[in-house]
Every structure is written in structure tokens, then in C-alpha cells.
Amino acid sequence: MNTPELGLPMAVPADGLPARVRIHEVGARDGLQNEKAVVPAGVKAEFIRRLAGTGLTTIEATSFVHPAWVPQLADAEQLFPAVADLPVDLPVLVPNERGLDRALALGARRVAVFASATESFAKANLNRTVDEALAMFEPVVARAKEAGVHVRGYLSMCFGDPWEGAVPVPRVVEVCRALLDMGCDELSLGDTIGVATPGHVSALLTALTGAGVPVDTLGVHFHDTYGQALSNTLTALRHGVTTVDASAGGLGGCPYAKSATGNLATEDLVWMLRGLGIDTGVDLGRLVATSVWMAAHLGRPSPSRTVRALSHKDSAADSHKEH
């Protein structure tokens, strides 16, 4: 890619930020589960392999949910063995004990459960109350820990809910504490409909650390519905968060929240972090090429601004060479 080769963006570090950020790549799961058309397992496997080739170290592979819930991920048993040899962490979602059984049978070493901070979303997503969902996850987390498996707890609707509106910060803290207390190793704070703003992010992280939640157990998962994902991420980094969820090419949203648009694009995140002198270990050129490849399979351009900018530069350069 032309621009990174020119040394752009110029790295200008800022005070109060971490030296390194771990990107939790969710494009292959959270991104592709929102596609109307089912992407073939072979294409998904190649996508994950290409993502691993960019230097990403955590790539969420799939979800062991019932096929009726998310038909786009019905091929988990085919997909996971096809990528299990990669030298990266491959977390998978497990909604219940049956899902955990399926994941463990294939050798998964990292799993995630998916909770909600609000009653409305818990009902829409899991057909349970928040407390019922937490009770359902307790044996899942306990058994995963007994098997020596790392457990991530996703928490949706941390900053706003399409049915309930504002979500009180103490409510989010309460559910986070419950997930940690049942044994989750890390938490991902989800802005499912993209309504968070930096002050809100700061308030929640301050409340969580004040409640004894270690900042090194926290990751952030922002959607860019209102264009706030990068500013919210920067706020989280200033609070000491070093794990950021992102989706290659900006793929994905949430099938149960109709107003949710795409996730934070991994390329846009890497561009910002590179400019701040923060190490990610990710080759931006390879990542952009991977998202362009996947966009071609999906039949539409990537929504990532960085992908569009860098791939446009390459196309312009190629066109100039031809003439």
C-alpha cells in the first residue's frame, strides 16, 4: 500500500497511552454473521488465514449457536478444524452448555459468552431475563474453567438500548461484576447500537475500576453508527484499556438490534494507533488487501475509510502505470 510506505501517518506519540494494543478481530464471526447471504466455509477459512497473515493474534472464528439462530454460522464444525492449526488465538462464542460441548470437542481453547446489560435485549437475544441469562452462563463458565479454557464475557448494550434508551452506569457495573465473579477472564464492553460518546465511556470505565474491576480485564467493542468509535476508543486507551475489538473492513453489526451499523473497522483503528506510535503488530497493507479480497466475495466495497483510501491509491497508481 502506497501511503504506509511513505511513512504515513507520521507517528506522534501522545501522553497517557499504552505502548501496545491487542486487537481482538471479530470480522470472521461478528462481521459475517450479519451477511444476508451465507459465506461458504472455505471462504471463511481463507479469510481467517489471511487475517492471521497480517499479524493479528486474536481472531474470533465462529459461534457454536443453534443454526436456527444464526444460519450464517451453521458451519462451525466444518470451519473450526480448517483453521485450528493457525498459530493465533481463535475464540468462539458458546451460548450454552451444548455450544460449549461442541467447541470443546473440536479443541477450542478460548470461548465467549454473550450477556446483556438490559432486560429488553436479553429478551430479544436470549429469550431470558438478565438474571436468567447469567444463571444459564454459570455452568458454562465453570465447566470451561475446569477444562482450562479462557473465557471472555461479552456485555451488550453498555451505553444505550434501542427499546429502553439510556442504560444506567451502575447497572452495567453490576452485570460486569457478576460475569467476573462467575469466572470470566476478560470482559468486552459492547456499544451495540453505537450511541456511546467519550464522556460516557470515561464515566463507565471510572465506575468499573472504582468497583474493583481490573482495567486489564476490560476490552471495548464500539460500533460506528454515529461516527464515534475511534474517539471512544481513544478515551478507553487513556483509561488504560489495551484490548480493542474491531472488524476487518468494518464488517458487521448486530442481527438483533436493527439500528446497529458496522463495527469499528480494524484498518481505521490500526491507522490511528500507528499515528500515535502504538504497536499492534499488524501489517496494514496486508490487512487492507484482505478486506478488499473479502469485499469482492461479498459483492460490495468495504465501508472502512482507510480501506477505501489506501485501495483507491493503489488503483490510481496501477491505472497510471497502464497508461
C-alpha positions in Angstrom: 0.0 0.0 0.0 1.5 3.3 -1.0 0.8 5.6 1.9 2.3 3.5 4.7 5.4 3.0 2.6 5.9 6.8 2.6 5.9 6.7 6.4 2.4 8.0 6.8 0.7 8.5 9.1 3.7 10.1 10.9 4.0 8.5 14.4 3.5 11.2 17.0 3.0 9.7 20.5 0.7 11.2 23.0 1.0 11.1 26.8 -1.1 8.7 28.8 -1.5 6.0 26.2 -0.4 2.3 26.2 2.7 1.2 24.2 0.9 -1.7 22.7 -2.8 -2.6 21.9 -4.1 -6.1 21.3 -6.7 -6.1 18.6 -9.5 -8.7 19.1 -10.5 -9.3 15.5 -14.2 -10.1 15.1 -14.8 -9.8 11.3 -15.0 -13.5 10.7 -17.7 -14.0 13.3 -19.5 -10.8 14.2 -19.0 -9.5 10.7 -20.0 -12.4 8.6 -22.9 -13.4 10.8 -24.7 -10.3 9.6 -24.4 -11.1 5.9 -27.7 -11.9 4.2 -26.0 -14.5 2.0 -24.2 -17.4 3.6 -20.5 -17.2 3.0 -19.0 -20.7 2.2 -16.9 -22.3 4.9 -13.9 -22.4 2.6 -14.1 -18.7 2.0 -14.4 -18.0 5.8 -11.4 -20.3 6.4 -9.3 -18.4 3.8 -10.4 -15.1 5.3 -9.2 -16.2 8.8 -5.9 -17.5 7.3 -5.3 -14.1 5.5 -6.2 -12.2 8.7 -3.6 -14.4 10.6 -1.1 -13.5 8.0 -1.5 -9.8 8.8 -0.1 -10.2 12.3 -3.4 -10.2 14.2 -3.0 -12.6 17.2 -6.7 -12.9 18.2 -9.2 -13.8 15.6 -12.7 -14.7 16.6 -13.5 -17.7 14.4 -17.2 -18.6 14.7 -20.1 -19.3 17.1 -21.5 -22.6 18.3 -25.1 -21.4 18.4 -28.0 -23.4 17.1 -28.2 -23.0 13.3 -31.7 -21.7 13.5 -30.5 -18.6 15.5 -27.6 -17.6 13.2 -27.7 -19.7 10.0 -24.7 -17.8 8.7 -22.6 -19.7 11.3 -24.1 -23.1 10.9 -20.8 -24.4 9.5 -18.9 -24.1 12.8 -18.0 -27.8 12.8 -16.5 -27.5 9.3 -14.8 -24.2 9.8 -13.0 -24.5 13.1 -10.9 -27.6 12.2 -9.9 -25.9 9.0 -8.2 -23.1 10.9 -7.3 -24.8 14.2 -3.6 -25.2 13.1 -3.0 -21.4 12.9 -0.6 -20.0 15.5 -3.1 -17.5 16.8 -5.9 -17.4 19.4 -9.2 -18.5 17.9 -12.0 -17.6 20.4 -15.5 -18.9 19.7 -18.9 -18.0 21.0 -20.8 -20.6 23.1 -24.4 -19.6 24.1 -25.0 -22.6 26.4 -23.6 -25.9 27.6 -24.4 -27.6 24.3 -22.4 -25.0 22.5 -19.5 -25.5 24.9 -19.6 -29.2 24.3 -19.4 -28.7 20.6 -16.5 -26.2 21.0 -14.5 -28.4 23.4 -15.0 -31.5 21.2 -13.1 -29.6 18.4 -10.3 -28.5 20.8 -11.3 -24.8 21.3 -9.2 -23.2 24.0 -10.9 -19.8 24.1 -14.7 -19.3 24.4 -17.0 -16.4 25.0 -20.5 -16.0 26.5 -22.8 -13.2 25.5 -24.8 -11.3 28.2 -26.8 -8.1 28.1 -26.9 -5.1 30.4 -30.6 -4.6 29.7 -33.7 -6.7 30.1 -35.1 -5.8 26.6 -32.0 -7.0 24.8 -31.7 -10.1 26.9 -35.3 -11.0 26.0 -34.7 -10.3 22.3 -31.4 -12.0 22.1 -31.6 -14.9 24.6 -35.3 -15.0 25.4 -34.4 -14.7 29.1 -34.2 -12.0 31.7 -30.7 -10.7 32.6 -30.6 -12.8 35.7 -31.8 -15.9 33.9 -29.1 -15.5 31.3 -26.4 -15.1 33.9 -27.7 -18.2 35.6 -27.5 -20.1 32.3 -23.9 -19.0 31.8 -22.7 -20.0 35.3 -22.3 -23.8 34.5 -20.8 -22.9 31.0 -18.1 -20.7 32.6 -17.5 -23.2 35.4 -17.0 -26.1 33.0 -14.9 -24.1 30.7 -12.6 -23.1 33.5 -12.4 -26.7 34.7 -11.2 -27.6 31.2 -8.5 -24.9 31.4 -10.2 -22.8 28.7 -10.0 -19.0 28.7 -13.5 -17.3 29.0 -14.5 -13.9 27.6 -17.7 -12.3 28.7 -19.4 -10.1 26.1 -21.8 -7.5 27.6 -24.2 -5.9 25.1 -26.0 -2.5 25.4 -23.5 -1.0 27.8 -24.2 2.6 26.6 -27.8 2.5 25.3 -30.6 0.2 24.3 -33.0 0.7 21.3 -36.0 -0.2 23.4 -35.0 1.2 26.8 -32.9 4.2 25.9 -30.2 5.2 28.3 -28.6 2.5 30.4 -27.6 3.5 33.9 -23.8 3.1 34.6 -24.4 1.2 37.9 -26.5 -1.4 36.0 -23.6 -2.1 33.7 -21.1 -2.3 36.6 -23.4 -4.8 38.3 -23.6 -7.2 35.4 -19.8 -6.8 34.7 -19.1 -7.8 38.3 -21.4 -10.8 38.0 -19.6 -12.0 34.9 -16.2 -11.6 36.6 -17.4 -13.2 39.8 -18.6 -16.3 37.9 -15.1 -16.7 36.5 -14.8 -14.8 33.2 -11.2 -13.9 32.5 -12.0 -10.8 30.4 -14.9 -8.6 29.6 -15.8 -6.8 26.3 -17.9 -3.7 26.8 -20.3 -3.5 23.9 -21.7 -0.3 22.4 -24.2 -2.4 20.4 -26.1 0.5 18.7 -23.2 2.9 18.6 -24.5 5.6 20.8 -21.6 6.0 23.2 -19.7 9.3 23.4 -16.3 9.9 25.1 -17.6 11.3 28.4 -19.9 8.3 28.8 -17.0 5.9 28.1 -14.9 7.7 30.7 -17.7 7.6 33.3 -18.3 3.8 32.8 -14.6 2.9 33.0 -14.1 5.1 36.1 -17.1 3.4 37.7 -15.8 -0.1 36.8 -12.3 0.5 38.2 -13.9 2.1 41.3 -15.9 -1.1 41.8 -12.7 -3.2 41.8 -12.8 -4.4 38.1 -9.2 -4.5 37.0 -8.7 -2.5 33.8 -6.5 -5.2 32.3 -9.6 -7.5 32.2 -11.5 -5.0 30.0 -11.9 -4.7 26.3 -14.1 -2.3 24.3 -16.3 -3.1 21.4 -17.6 0.1 19.6 -19.9 0.4 16.7 -19.5 3.4 14.4 -23.2 4.2 13.9 -22.7 7.9 14.8 -19.0 8.1 13.8 -17.8 7.9 17.4 -16.0 4.6 17.5 -12.4 6.0 17.2 -12.9 8.8 19.7 -14.5 6.4 22.2 -11.6 4.0 21.7 -9.0 6.8 22.3 -10.9 7.6 25.5 -10.7 4.0 26.6 -7.0 3.8 25.9 -6.4 6.9 28.1 -8.1 4.9 30.9 -5.6 2.0 30.5 -7.7 -0.3 28.3 -5.3 -2.2 25.9 -7.8 -4.6 24.2 -9.9 -3.3 21.4 -12.4 -5.3 19.3 -12.5 -4.4 15.6 -13.7 -5.9 12.4 -11.7 -6.1 9.2 -13.2 -3.9 6.6 -15.8 -2.7 9.1 -18.0 -5.7 8.5 -20.9 -6.5 10.8 -23.5 -5.1 13.2 -26.0 -6.9 15.3 -28.8 -9.1 13.9 -31.0 -8.4 17.0 -30.5 -4.6 17.0 -31.9 -3.2 13.8 -30.3 0.3 14.3 -26.8 -1.2 14.7 -24.4 -0.5 11.8 -20.9 -1.7 11.3 -18.2 -2.4 13.8 -15.2 -0.2 14.1 -13.0 -1.1 11.1 -9.7 -2.7 12.0 -7.9 -0.7 9.4 -9.2 2.6 10.7 -8.1 1.5 14.2 -4.6 0.5 13.0 -4.2 3.8 11.2 -5.0 5.8 14.3 -2.8 3.6 16.5 0.1 3.8 14.1 -0.2 7.6 14.1 0.0 7.5 17.9 3.1 5.3 17.8 1.2 2.4 19.5 2.3 -1.1 18.5 -0.3 -3.5 17.2 1.9 -6.0 15.3 -0.4 -5.6 12.3 0.7 -5.1 8.7 -1.8 -2.5 7.4 -1.1 -3.2 3.8 -1.9 -6.9 4.1 -4.9 -6.1 6.2 -6.3 -3.8 3.6 -5.6 -6.3 0.8 -7.5 -8.9 2.9 -10.5 -6.7 3.3 -10.5 -5.8 -0.4 -10.5 -9.6 -1.2 -13.4 -10.2 1.2 -15.4 -7.2 -0.2 -15.0 -8.8 -3.6 -16.5 -12.0 -2.3 -19.4 -10.1 -0.7 -20.0 -8.1 -3.9 -19.7 -4.6 -2.4 -17.0 -2.2 -1.3 -15.7 -2.1 2.2 -17.2 0.6 4.4 -13.8 1.3 6.1 -12.5 4.7 5.1 -8.9 3.5 5.4 -9.5 0.6 3.1 -11.1 2.9 0.6 -8.4 5.5 0.8 -5.5 3.0 0.5 -7.0 0.7 -2.1 -8.0 3.8 -4.1 -4.4 5.0 -4.1 -3.2 1.6 -5.3 -5.9 1.5 -8.0 -4.9 5.0 -9.2 -1.2 4.0 -9.2 -2.0 0.9 -11.2 -4.1 2.9 -13.7 -1.3 5.4 -14.1 1.2 2.6 -14.8 -1.1 1.1 -17.5 -1.1 4.5 -19.3 
